[in-house]
Amino acid sequence: MAAQSKPQQLTPLAAALAGALGACFSTAVVYPLDVAKTRIQALPKSKGKDDLSMFALIVRIFKKEGLFALYSGFGATMLNTFSMQYAYFFFYSLVRNSYISRLTRKLPKGSKVPALSTAAELLLGAIAGALAQIFTIPVSVIATRQQVGRVTKSSADKLPSNSSELTSEPQTDDSFMGVAREIIEEEGVGGLWLGIKPGLVLTVNPAITYGMYERVKSLLLLAKAKTGSSEKMSAWQSFVVGSLSKTLATIVTYPYIMAKVRIQARSADVGDDPEHPGDAPPPHMYHHTKSKHPGALDVLRKVLRREGVFGWYQGMQAQIIKAVLSQALLFMSKEQFESWTLALTVLIAQMRST
């Protein structure tokens, strides 16, 4: 009786848990890269100011602000990563299984379900990503604010565009709840959903990543089956396929990634365009300036006017390094976390049956 109650595969909830734990693990490993990447993206590039590479910026943060600065917003980011990945994997697994079930009902009994097309994988991933974004973006906004810190107009004018020397306002609460209260006081509850529009557009990023990953994975496993080798991908193969998938998705969607970070950090609110000086807010803390937030297209138009097309890709190298390492670790660890979760699920099922 106990054996009959054992689950043969992960439920959507269990698959979501395994994916979320793997995502938290991969994000924690590369977290200092994430902080540096966010700061590079958030601060607009200015003429005559030196650009810092991601690793040079990490060194500067460590020297100027200490080790803990490399983990600013760590708690909020872990919460955001867990909630976002849990929601994404849950909705992706749920939507995908529902879609496959509908396909199965239309096939003769005993027929093998054909592999999903790339278009179907992309669409299912986009739907799952959109649902996850709506529920989790407030945590993302808070995490971005904590990572970037508080910037003054004077400090932004004096420092390199990618500098880590962001001055902190004295006697302020930079905790998760403190930043959340500050956002609500400034802009109302809607301020917690800053960047939701580019966030919804960016649902195509994980859709491309997982669609590409599933497609290459199915082809690789098919080739393995023909040669009679292992039916599973090795950790190294998962790493390579995951890296290539994430790199492609990042290159395609990067301008919107950069625009979303600037909107959430509110660095996009700063009117430092010499052609439009009237857009500049009063020269005090950006976070205490209630202003009209530009949209993603407004940010991209402004960057194009000032820096050209290459401005849309400021910090892309840092994004790719961080994203590829994190995503590759996720794909490598996800299989292990799924095995552990399945074992735990079997154990719970056995305990319930007895």
N, C-alpha and C positions, 0 to 999 in steps of 0.2 A: 504493500500500500504506500509505503514511504517513497519507494522508487518511482511510483506513478505520479507522485506530486512534484517531482523535481522539474524545474523549468529547463527546457532545452535551449532556450535563447533568452537574451535580456529583454525585459519589457521596456517600453519607452521611458519610463521613470528610471529604471536601472541603467539604461544606456545613457540617459542624460546625466546621471550621477557620475558614471565612469568618465564621460567626456569632460564634465566640469572639474573633477578632481585632477585629471590630466592637464587641463588648461591652467589650473592654479599652480600646479607643479612647474610647468614650463615657464609661466610668467614670473614666478618667484625666482627662478634660476637666472633670468636675464633682466631682472627688474631695474638695476642701475642704467642699463641701456635704454629702457623705456622712459625713465626720467629725462635723460639727456635728449632723446629723440623728441619728446614732447616740447621741451624748451626750445629746441632748434626750430620746430615747426611753428611754435606760438608767436615768436618775435619776428616781426617783419624785417627784411633785410634793408639796410640803409647804405647809401653811397659813402664810400670812404671808411667803412667799418669792416674789420676783419671777420671772416667766417671761421668758426671752430669746427673741427671734425668731432664726431661723436665721442671718440675716445679721449681727445684733447679736452673736451668739455667735461667729461667725467673726472679727469685729473684736476681740472680747475675747481669743480664743485667740491671735490674732496679736500683740496688745499684751503679754499676760501670758507667753506661752510661746514666741513666735517663729514664724517662717514654717514651720519644719520640723514643728511640732506639727500644722499643718493637713494634713500628709502622714504622720502617724503610722499605722503599719500598712499603708503603701502597697504594699510588696512582697507581704505576705500577701493583701491585698485583690485585687491583680492576679492572683495565683496562684489565689485563690478564684474570681474572675470568669472567668478563662480556663477553669479546670477545670469549673466549674459550667455555663458557657455551652456549652463544647465537649461535655460530657456531655449537656446538655439537647438541643442541636441535633442531636447524633448520634442519641440515642435517639428524638427526635421525628421526624427524617427517616426513620430505620429503621422505626419503628412505623407511620408514616403511609404509607410506600411499600409496606410489607407488607400493610397494610389495603387500599390501593388495588389492589394486585396481586390480592388475593383477590376484590375486587369485579369486576375486569376479567375474571377467569376465568369468572365466572358470566354475563357479558354475551355476546351474539352478536358474532362477529368484525366488526370495523369500527365497533362502537358506541362512542360517546363516553362516557367515565366521568362520571357525574353529580357535581356539586359535593357535597362532604361536608356533612352537616347540622351545625348548631351543636353539638348534643349529641355527635356523633362527634368533632368537633374538640376539644371540651372534654375528652372521655374520653382521647383520644390524648395531649393535652397533659399531663393529669394523670399518666398512666402514665410518660411521658418524664420529667416533673419528679420523680416519686417515685424512679425509678431514679437520676437525677442527684443527688438529695439524699443518698441513702444513701452514695454514694461520695465526696462532696465536703464534707460538713458539718464534718469536723474542721478544715479550713482556714478555714471560716467562723467557727468558735468562736474560733480563735486571732486572726483578723483583728478580731473584735469586741472581744476583750480588749485588743488593742493600741490600737484607736481610743478606747476609753473611758478607758483608763489605770487607775491604782490609786487607789481611794478609801478614805479612812479614815472611821470613824464620826464623829469629831469634825469633820472637814472637811465631811462631808455635812450635819451639823447647822448649820454656820455659813454655808454658801454657798447662793446661790440654787439652786433645783432644777436649772436648766439651765446652771449655771455651768461654765466651762471650767477653773476653778481646782482641778484634781484633783491632790492631792499625790502625789508619787512616792516610793516606798520607796527609800532609798539602797542602793547596792551590789546591785542586782538586774539580772538579764539580761532585757531586754525584746525581745530578738531573736525571730525566728520560732521557732527551735529552743528558745530559753530559755523562752518562754511555753509551748511544747508540753511540755517536761520538767516545768515547774511544775504544769501541769494533771494530768499523769500521776502525779506524786508525790503530789498532793493527793487525787485521786479515782480513780486508776487509768485504764486505757485508755478505759474507758467515759465518762470526763469529756470526751473529744474529741467525743462524740456528744450533748452537751447540746443540748436544743432539737430533737431529731430528730422528736419527735411533732408539735409545732406546725409544724415544717418540712415534714412530710409533708402536713399539712392545707393548708399554704400552696402546695402544688403546684397548687392550683386557681387561684392568682394568674397565673402564666404561661399556664395553660390558658385562663383568661378573656381574657387579653391577646391571645394569638395566635389564639384562636378568633374573637374579635371582629374582630381585624385581618384575618384571612383572609376572614371573611364580608363585611366592608365592602369589602375589596379586590376580591373577586370581583364584587360588585354594581357597583362603580365601573368595573371593566374591561369588564363587560358593557354598561354604558351607553356607554362610550367606543367599543366595537365597533359599536354601533348607529349612532353618529354618524360612524363612519369615522375617528376620531382615533387617536392613539398607543395602542399595545397595552400600554404600560407606564405606571405611575404616575410622576408627577414627584416630585422630592425634596420639594417643598413639600406635596404630597398625602400622601406617606408620613409626613411630620412630623405633619400634622394627624391623620391616622387613627391613627398610633402613639400620639400624646398622648391622644386620647380613649379609646383602648383601655386604656392603662395607668392612666389616672385612674379609670375604672370599676372595674378590678380592684383598685386600691389602696383605694378606698372600701369595697368589699365585704369585703376581707380584713384591713383595718388592725388591728383589735384583736389578732388573732393575730400580726401583724408586731411590734407593740409588746411583746407577751408573750414572743415568741421572743428578742428582743434582750435583755430583762431577765433571762431565764433564762441565756442565753449569757454575759452580762456579770456574772452572779451578783449583780446589784443586787436581784433578786427574793428572794435569800436573807436580806436584811437585814430584821429584824423591827422596823420602825419604826412599826408600827401601835400607837397608844396603847391600843387595846382589847385588844391581845395582846402586852404587853411581854415576856412570857416567850419569845417567838420570837426575840428579839434575840440575836445572837452576841456573843462578847466584843468589847470596843471596840478591836480592832486591825485590821490589814489584812483586808479582805473576802476577798481572794484566798487568804489563808492560814487561812481558817476553813472547816473541813470540816463541812458541814451538809447536812441533807436538802433537796434541791432541790424547790421547788414545781412543779407542772405548770402548763400554760398556763391551764387553767380556775381553778386556785387563784389565779394572778396576777390574772386578770380579776375574780374574786369579790372579792378584796381591794381592787382599784382601784375597783370599783363601790361597795363599802361606804364607802370614804373620800371618793371624788370624784364618784360618780354616773356615769351613762352617758357624759358628756362626757370623763371621765377615760380612757375606752378610746381616745379619739382625740387624746390628748396628742402633739403633734409631727406630726400628720397633714399639716399644711400643708407642713412641711419635707420629709416623705416624698414628698408628691405633686410638689413642685417638683423635688426631686432625681430621683425616679423618672421623671417625665414627660420632663425634659430628657435624661436618660440613655437612656431607651427610644426617644425620638424620634431622637436621634443614632444609636442603634443601627440603627433601621429605615432611616434615611437612608444610613448608611455600609455597612450589610450588603449592599445591592445592589452597591456599588462593590467591596467586598471579595470578593463572589462572582464578579464579573467578573475581578478580578485572579487569584483562585484558579483559575478556569476556564482563564484564559490560561496560568497556570503548569502546570496539569494537561495542557493540550494540548501545551505545550512538552516536558514530561517524556515524554509519549506519543510524540512525534515522535522524541525522542532515543533512546528504547528501540527504536523501529521501525527505526532506522538502525543 
